[in-house]
Amino acid sequence: MEEAVRWLRVAAEGGDTLAMNDLALCLEDGDRAEAVVWMRRAAETGSQTTAAYNLGVFLEEDGNLQEAEHWYRQAANCLYFPAGRNRLALLLELTGRDDEAETWYRRALEEMAAHEDPDDHDEDYQANTYIMLNLAELLERTGRRGEACGLRRHAAGRA
């Protein structure tokens, strides 16, 4: 691991944004402050959707919800990044913006349905199921029990 971190640091210092992202993930548990610096550098280039998402996760875990939302929005507004849309929706729900959260959950589901292969039960297939369950929970909480039950049934049939 030490050698991997050393080489990732060399590449990151040379401007490689993927290396910045990976270095930050390697440092996350040992030196959180440095990990956030590297993830921020990668995210600020605008070329790393994953880094924007990961920076949002770091910031949310550190309690900085407002800035986390900014970076989740950066990731969610990319061409195909349903995980970013889901994470943004979860944060919006957490901060009491249910209508906007529902919109983002539905966008993520529509996007995933358009790209999903029903015969391939891979990570994307499972992620789509989790997004369905997140939306179902929101619908249940906001009084739309029938729609929530339908989504849960659909998600259960995917397991």
VMD Tcl script that draws the C-alpha trace (Angstrom):
set ca {
  {0.00 0.00 0.00}
  {2.85 2.39 0.81}
  {4.36 1.91 -2.63}
  {0.97 2.41 -4.31}
  {0.46 5.64 -2.36}
  {3.95 6.79 -3.34}
  {3.28 6.25 -7.05}
  {-0.20 7.73 -6.86}
  {1.29 10.79 -5.19}
  {3.83 11.16 -8.00}
  {1.08 10.96 -10.62}
  {-1.25 13.26 -8.65}
  {1.47 15.86 -8.20}
  {1.99 15.64 -11.95}
  {-1.64 16.63 -12.51}
  {-3.30 13.25 -13.13}
  {-6.85 13.71 -11.82}
  {-7.61 9.99 -11.63}
  {-4.49 9.55 -9.47}
  {-5.65 12.46 -7.27}
  {-8.98 10.68 -6.74}
  {-7.34 7.32 -6.02}
  {-4.73 8.85 -3.73}
  {-7.48 10.55 -1.73}
  {-9.30 7.23 -1.34}
  {-6.09 5.57 -0.14}
  {-5.45 8.37 2.37}
  {-9.05 8.66 3.59}
  {-8.67 6.58 6.75}
  {-5.13 7.62 7.66}
  {-5.02 11.34 6.80}
  {-8.53 12.62 6.19}
  {-7.44 16.26 5.78}
  {-4.96 15.42 3.04}
  {-7.50 13.09 1.40}
  {-10.01 15.95 1.20}
  {-7.36 18.25 -0.32}
  {-6.55 15.76 -3.08}
  {-10.21 14.93 -3.75}
  {-11.01 18.64 -3.96}
  {-8.17 19.18 -6.43}
  {-9.48 16.37 -8.63}
  {-13.08 17.58 -8.39}
  {-12.18 21.20 -9.15}
  {-10.65 20.24 -12.49}
  {-14.17 19.46 -13.69}
  {-12.92 16.37 -15.51}
  {-13.60 13.90 -12.71}
  {-17.29 13.25 -12.04}
  {-16.34 10.51 -9.62}
  {-14.12 12.92 -7.69}
  {-16.99 15.42 -7.40}
  {-19.20 12.64 -6.05}
  {-16.49 11.37 -3.68}
  {-15.77 14.89 -2.42}
  {-19.49 15.24 -1.71}
  {-19.38 12.02 0.32}
  {-16.33 13.21 2.28}
  {-17.96 16.57 3.01}
  {-21.29 15.03 3.99}
  {-19.53 12.63 6.36}
  {-17.69 15.62 7.84}
  {-21.01 17.45 8.37}
  {-20.58 20.07 5.63}
  {-23.95 19.45 3.98}
  {-24.13 22.67 2.00}
  {-20.84 22.13 0.20}
  {-21.58 18.40 -0.15}
  {-24.77 19.34 -1.98}
  {-22.77 21.53 -4.37}
  {-20.49 18.63 -5.33}
  {-23.34 16.12 -5.54}
  {-25.06 18.50 -7.95}
  {-21.89 18.64 -10.04}
  {-21.90 14.83 -10.27}
  {-25.68 14.55 -10.71}
  {-25.68 16.93 -13.65}
  {-23.30 14.75 -15.65}
  {-24.56 12.82 -18.62}
  {-24.81 9.42 -16.89}
  {-24.26 9.28 -13.17}
  {-27.31 7.86 -11.36}
  {-25.37 7.28 -8.14}
  {-24.76 11.03 -7.97}
  {-28.46 11.69 -8.52}
  {-29.37 9.20 -5.79}
  {-26.90 10.65 -3.29}
  {-28.13 14.18 -4.03}
  {-31.72 13.01 -3.52}
  {-30.82 11.43 -0.17}
  {-29.20 14.69 0.98}
  {-32.15 16.76 -0.21}
  {-34.49 14.46 1.67}
  {-32.31 14.75 4.77}
  {-32.55 18.54 4.57}
  {-36.33 18.56 4.15}
  {-36.64 19.13 0.39}
  {-38.77 16.12 -0.45}
  {-40.19 17.41 -3.75}
  {-36.75 18.04 -5.21}
  {-35.48 14.72 -3.80}
  {-38.31 12.90 -5.54}
  {-37.41 14.56 -8.83}
  {-33.79 13.40 -8.56}
  {-34.77 9.84 -7.55}
  {-37.07 9.64 -10.58}
  {-34.38 11.02 -12.91}
  {-31.94 8.41 -11.63}
  {-34.48 5.61 -12.14}
  {-35.40 6.77 -15.66}
  {-31.77 7.00 -16.61}
  {-30.91 3.58 -15.22}
  {-33.94 1.94 -16.85}
  {-32.79 3.26 -20.22}
  {-29.35 1.64 -19.79}
  {-30.24 -1.48 -17.84}
  {-29.90 -5.03 -19.11}
  {-32.54 -7.02 -17.15}
  {-30.59 -10.23 -17.72}
  {-27.45 -8.81 -16.10}
  {-27.86 -8.51 -12.33}
  {-24.69 -6.46 -11.87}
  {-23.90 -3.51 -9.57}
  {-25.98 -1.13 -11.70}
  {-28.97 -3.46 -11.45}
  {-28.64 -3.55 -7.67}
  {-28.13 0.24 -7.49}
  {-31.34 0.72 -9.44}
  {-33.13 -1.48 -6.90}
  {-31.79 0.61 -4.01}
  {-32.91 3.82 -5.70}
  {-36.41 2.32 -6.06}
  {-36.44 1.54 -2.36}
  {-35.23 5.04 -1.47}
  {-38.02 6.57 -3.54}
  {-40.56 4.15 -2.05}
  {-39.54 5.23 1.45}
  {-40.00 8.90 0.52}
  {-43.40 8.18 -1.06}
  {-44.53 6.25 2.02}
  {-43.43 9.06 4.33}
  {-45.26 11.66 2.22}
  {-48.56 9.75 2.19}
  {-48.42 7.95 -1.16}
  {-48.59 4.47 0.22}
  {-50.04 2.79 -2.90}
  {-47.25 4.00 -5.16}
  {-44.67 3.12 -2.49}
  {-46.04 -0.44 -2.25}
  {-45.90 -0.82 -6.03}
  {-42.26 0.26 -6.11}
  {-41.38 -2.06 -3.24}
  {-43.05 -4.98 -5.02}
  {-41.16 -4.17 -8.19}
  {-37.87 -3.92 -6.26}
  {-38.56 -7.22 -4.44}
  {-39.12 -8.94 -7.78}
  {-35.63 -7.86 -8.83}
  {-33.83 -9.47 -5.87}
}
mol new
graphics top color blue
foreach p $ca { graphics top sphere $p radius 0.5 }
foreach p [lrange $ca 0 end-1] q [lrange $ca 1 end] { graphics top cylinder $p $q radius 0.2 }
display resetview
